Amino acid sequence: MTTEYTLTYFDARGSGETIRLILAYVGAKWKEVRIPFDENTGAIIPEDIKTKMLFDQAPLLEFEGRRLVQSLAISRFLARRYNLAGKDEYESAECDQIVDACRDIYVMFVAFFREKDETKRKEGMETTTKTCKDRYFSKFNEILQKNGDFLVNNNFTTGPPSG
Ligand SMILES: N[C@@H](CCC(=O)N[C@@H](CS)C(=O)NCC(=O)O)C(=O)O
């Protein structure tokens, strides 16, 4: 029987988008609960939904009577399940080092996402952008040039299912 997934996240890309992209890429059957997202009030999760979330935060993936939270745990689970997480342990770890670098970038920018003080926000964004360019984007570019559009090896990272 085909697994049907339910993804609960805000009506925004944020930490839910990678999960959506994987589900779409593998042709999974899934529906979404999109919690309204308000730029001013921020993200408020209704109590009846929050009780389903292990750490009171979205995203939440439900399937086969199970629940999972933490966006990277969900993404890695799906990647392993659908054979996208690398052909061996090393390639899988190479995927992880890129994913974790992307998470570092995300975390750095999120720190300024809701900064109300315009000057602090601008300074923070400038410093962060420079750090990201020097530390990450320059390296990503080097890898992409070497590998021809792929961040790990020179093709999609497929491998045996985890079983
Ligand atoms: N490390 C967690 C972070 C989860 C997180 O920060 N979720 C935010 C939305 S991106 C949230 O649920 N905020 C509402 C709240 O904390 O009440 C993940 O990657 O899933």
The ligand as a Tripos MOL2 file, in Angstrom:
@<TRIPOS>MOLECULE
LIG
   20    19     1     0     0
SMALL
NO_CHARGES

@<TRIPOS>ATOM
      1 N1         15.2290   22.6370   14.5080 N.3       1 LIG1
      2 C1         13.8200   22.6600   14.2090 C.3       1 LIG1
      3 C2         13.3410   24.0880   14.3530 C.3       1 LIG1
      4 C3         11.8420   24.1370   14.2560 C.3       1 LIG1
      5 C4         11.3480   25.5600   14.3020 C.2       1 LIG1
      6 O1         12.0670   26.5170   14.7020 O.2       1 LIG1
      7 N2         10.0960   25.7150   13.9020 N.am      1 LIG1
      8 C5          9.4940   27.0030   13.8760 C.3       1 LIG1
      9 C6          9.0700   27.3530   12.4420 C.3       1 LIG1
     10 S1         10.4690   27.3410   11.3250 S.3       1 LIG1
     11 C7          8.2280   26.9840   14.7310 C.2       1 LIG1
     12 O2          7.5360   25.9840   14.8240 O.2       1 LIG1
     13 N3          7.9350   28.1300   15.3600 N.am      1 LIG1
     14 C8          6.7430   28.2760   16.1490 C.3       1 LIG1
     15 C9          6.9650   28.0790   17.6120 C.2       1 LIG1
     16 O3          8.1210   27.9050   18.0360 O.co2     1 LIG1
     17 O4          5.9540   28.1640   18.3460 O.co2     1 LIG1
     18 C10        13.5780   22.1280   12.7830 C.2       1 LIG1
     19 O5         14.4590   22.2550   11.9260 O.co2     1 LIG1
     20 O6         12.5150   21.5520   12.5510 O.co2     1 LIG1
@<TRIPOS>BOND
     1     1     2 1
     2     2     3 1
     3     2    18 1
     4     3     4 1
     5     4     5 1
     6     5     6 2
     7     5     7 1
     8     7     8 1
     9     8     9 1
    10     8    11 1
    11     9    10 1
    12    11    12 2
    13    11    13 1
    14    13    14 1
    15    14    15 1
    16    15    16 2
    17    15    17 1
    18    18    19 2
    19    18    20 1
@<TRIPOS>SUBSTRUCTURE
     1 LIG1         1 GROUP 0 **** ****
